[in-house]
Amino acid sequence: MNALTNSDCTPPKDKTDGGEGQARCYDAFIEKHELNDEKVKKILTKYMQEQELKPFQAELINLQSHLEKTGQRMIILFEGRDAAGKGGTIRRVTRYMNEKHYRIIALGKPTEEQRSQWFFQKYVSQFPHGGEIAMFDRSWYNRAMVEPVFGFCTDQEYKNFMKGVGGFEKDLVRQGTILVKIYFSVTKDVQQKRFERRQDDPLRQWKLSEVDVQAQERWDDFDKVKYEMLRRTHTASAPWTVIRSMDKHRARLNAIKVILNSVDYEKVNQELDYVTDDGVVVSGAREIELMQRDRLRNKGRKKVPAEQLQDDLTE
């Protein structure tokens, strides 16, 4: 939308507010830009959501100051399926932060040299120094999710990772690094809608990759590796936090709260509610329980046709 100008605030002669005769400048703005009620509601909703985030974004700056004063290192992993809202959340987290004290790491396809190195080496080279936050837009957990599903790693490489990552993270935390692991969870229907929006929107088409196109077809495969990843890498020293990201705004707000609550410091703004929404934020342990239930239910459903067939044969 174009910036609001003086001409936007010149109301039509027949536009007045109630019986007071006060002109409403936004009527002229709406008329000039041909905005219907739905568009106006969308604009106002987005504005109010951004306003709701601001005090928490300000507190993130206070968190940065604390880390800088104490020399603590912080790593945040943003994981999840494609179109789960990782990138948008990272942008909201960093919008007002001091650029000197954080980095966003989104590593591409490994080079031949990196393939010959210790798997974690390319990630370790990006780790933060004292007082800095390193945010990984996808991380070493590519080896647990995307790579095995699409055949980008061997079975042995996958097994080696799953055996070694727990010790790697435990040592990282033991040596003083604050490690936050966030998994953004989205439903299949919502993912499909977001893919369709990317396909139709020229400003978002660059986000749609060949891997994205196959994500829906391989949904069940991703479910399996997600379950194994959580089951084997959710530990006391490096737990997972799962965020339901069907509602992007609630996901972003609660992700910021998770980050703020992960550091033991005296929060500057004591008036804010730092308690996360139970309908959005789920512990890794709880997510494992829920996925186990779903797996049992699915097994039960698969058995029904066979049992019915046996009944038919005996009749």
C-alpha positions, 0 to 999 in steps of 0.5 A: 500500500502507498504511504498515506498522504495529505490527499488521502485525508481529504474526505469526500464532501458527503462523508461525515461521522455520525451527527457531529459532522466530523469528516472521517479521513479514512473514508477518503483513504478507503475510497481512493485505494478501492479498499473493501471491508475485507481488505480493511479488516486484513490491514487492521488485523495485521497492524494490531498483530504487529503492535502486539509483538512489539513489547516482546521484541523490545524484550528481545533487545534486553535479552541481547544486552544480558547476553552481551554483559555476561558473555553467554553464547546462544544457539536457536534452531528453527526446524519444521516442514516446508511452509511451517513458518520458520522464516517469518518467525525469524524475521519477527524475532530479529526485526528490532534486534542489534544486528551486531550481536546476532546472525542468521545461518541458512546453509545451502547444499554442502560442497564437495569439501564439506562432504569430506569433513566431519558432518558437524564441522560446517555448523560448528564454524558458524557457532556464536562467540560470547554475547552473540545469538546464532539462529539456524534456519534449518540446522544439523537436523537436516540429516534427521529429516530432509536428507533421509526422506529424499535420499540425500544421505546413506542409511549409515550416515543417518544412523551415525547422526542419530547416535552421535547428535545427543552427545554433541549437544550435551557437550555443547550445553555443558560448556555453557552454550544456551541451546534452544530447539524449536520445531514448527508443526503445521497440518497437511492442509495448511501446508498445501494452502501455503504452497498454493499461495507461493505458486500464485504470488510472484513475491513468494514464488522463489520460496517454492522449490522442487523439494516443496513440491514433493513435500505433500506426497511424502507427508507420511515419510516426514511423519516417520522421521519426525517421530524418530527425531523427537523420540531419540533427540529430545533430551534433558540437556537439549529438549525440543519445543514444538510450536503449532504454526497453523496461526502464524501470528500466535506461532510467532508470538509464542516462539518469542516467548519460548526464546525469552523464557529459555534464558535465566535473566531478570526481564525488564518489562515485568508487565508482559505475560511470558506464559506460552499458550498451551494450544500453541506450544507443546513440549517435545515429550508431549508431542512424542506421546501424541504421535505414539497415540496416532501411530497406534490408532493408524495401526488399528485402522489398518487391521480392520479390513483384514479382520473384516475379510476373515469374518467374511471368509468364515461366514 
